[in-house]
Amino acid sequence: MSLPDTIETERLILRPFRMTDASAVLGYANNKNFSRFLPPVPFPYSQKDADEFIARRILEDADKSKTWAVTLRPVDEPIGGLSLRFNKDHNVAELGWSIAEEQWGKGIVTEGVQALVDATFTHLPDMHKLRAGADLRNVGSWRVMEKVGMRREAHYREHEFVDGEWIDDVWYGILRSDWQKNS
């Protein structure tokens, strides 16, 4: 079994990125607040960055990772992205997400992440666990993790050195058995 290319919720359509999405990606990613907790995302963010980001998503090896553009119905224009990186040796995957600042606080990430958790455990019967991490200061992200049933498993103090300062990371996880109890 494999994950669907398109996942739909009440408000969202998660679909593959297309090269024609570059201007939308540039529009939301060229924002200092957007990139604040995403250290690999440069600021300022250029058209070249957007083009390269999408090309990498299109060319990614589906056995190692899969990424979806997040679109808000009825408009078919990305407002962010959701991803999974697989560690198939251990039947674990890492969730990741980013969303346009204008969409923060509206439950969009929670809705998308819940749909991705559900799809992963439904379509990948060997998947044992999903995990996600965030900068401790990114309260919105760890609240998303809690809302979808993930439990805090680790708090790494001064774990990464980013932009001249040490930051703490928090990690959350959800086991298939936890998901089954709550579904």
N, C-alpha and C positions, 0 to 999 in steps of 0.2 A: 504494500500500500504506500501511497505518497500523499503529501499535502496538496490540497486543491490550489490552483493558481489564483482563483478568485474566492473570496470569503465575504459574505454579505451579512450585515446586521440591520437593525431598524434604521439607523442613520448613516451607516458607512458602507462603502465598498472597498475592500482590500484587493488590490490587483497588482500585476507586475508593473514595474516602471517601464516607460517608453522614452525614447530619445526626445520625443516632442514634449516631455514633461520638464525639460531643462529650465525653461523660463519660470515655471512655478516653483521649482526647487530653489532657484536663485532668489526668487522673491521672498521666500520664508527663511532661507538659510543665511542670507546676508543681513544678519541681525545679531548684535553683540549678546543680547539676552538669550537668543536661540543657542548660540555656541558656548555659552558660559559653562555648562556642565558636560559639554561634549568636546573634550580636549583635542581629539583629532580633527575637528572641524575648524578650518581657518577663519579668521575674521581680519579684514574684510573677505567675503566670499565672492569669487568671480564666476563669470560665465564658464570659463575653463574648468573650475572646480565642479560646477554643476554637471557639465558634460561628462567629465571623468567619473564622477560619482555614479551617474546613471549607467554609463558604459560598464563599470565594474559590477553593478547590480545585474545587468543583462547577461554578462558573461560569467557570473558566479557559478560555481559547481554546486548543483542542487543536493549533492550528497554531503556537502560541507556546510552550506548555508542557504537560506532562502529569504528574500526580502519582498515586502509588499508596499506599494504606494497606498497611502490612506487618502481616500476621497470622501467628501461629505456630499451625500445625495442632495439634489439631483445633479450637481456639477461634477463632471469628470475631470477634476484638476486636483493634483496632490496637495495636501495640506501637511504632509509629514510622511513618516515611514515606520514600519514595524519589521523586525527581523528575528530570525532564529539562526544560531550557529550550533551545529551538531557535534557532539562527541559520541559517535556511535559505538566506540569501544565500551563505553559505560552507560549507554542509553540515556544520556543527559543532553539537554539543549539549553542554550543561553538566549534569553529574550532580550531584545533591545528596541528602543523606540525614540522617536523625535517628532515634535509637532510644532507647527507655526505658533508663535507667541499669541496671535489673535485668538487662538483656539484653546488656550490654557484655561483650566478651571471649568470646563463645560462637560467633563466626563467622557470626552472623545477617546482619550488614551485608554481609560478604563474599559470602555466598550470594545475597543479594538483588541486590547490585550486579552480580555476575557474570551473574545471570539477566537483568538489565536491559541490560547490555552485549550479551549474546548476542541478546536480542530486538530490540534496536535495529539491530544490523548485519544481522540476518536479515530483518527486516520493512521496513527503510528502505534500499533498495539504493543510494540516492544519498548516504547519510550517510558522510562521509569520516573524521570524527574525533569522539571523545568526550573531554571534559576535565573535571577537577574540581579544586577548590582547598580549602585548609584552613589554619587557623591553624597555624603551625609547631609550637606546643606540643601540638597535638592529634595525638599520635603514632598513636593508634588509627586515625584517618581516613587518614593517609598510608600506613599499613601496609595498609589495605584496598585503596587504589589500587595499591600494588605487587603485592599478591596476585592482583589481577584482570588483571595484565599491563600496567598503566599505567607510564609512565616519567616521572621528575621532569624537568620542562622549565623551571621557573623557581623562583627563591627571591627574593621581593620583600622587601627589608629595610625595616623600619618603614613598612609599606605602608598600614596603617590605624590610626586613633586610636580605641580602644575602651575605655570605662570608665576614662578618665584615663591610658591608657598606649599607647605605640606597639607594634604587633604585626607580626611577620613573617608573610607568607603563602607557602605553597608551592603550586605548580600542577603537575598531572600530566596526561598525555594518552595516548590509545591510538588509533592509526590503524587503519582497516579492514584494511590490509595486515598489521599486527602481529597483529590478532585472527585473521585467516585463517591465519597461520603457526602459531598456537597452538591452533587449534580442531581 
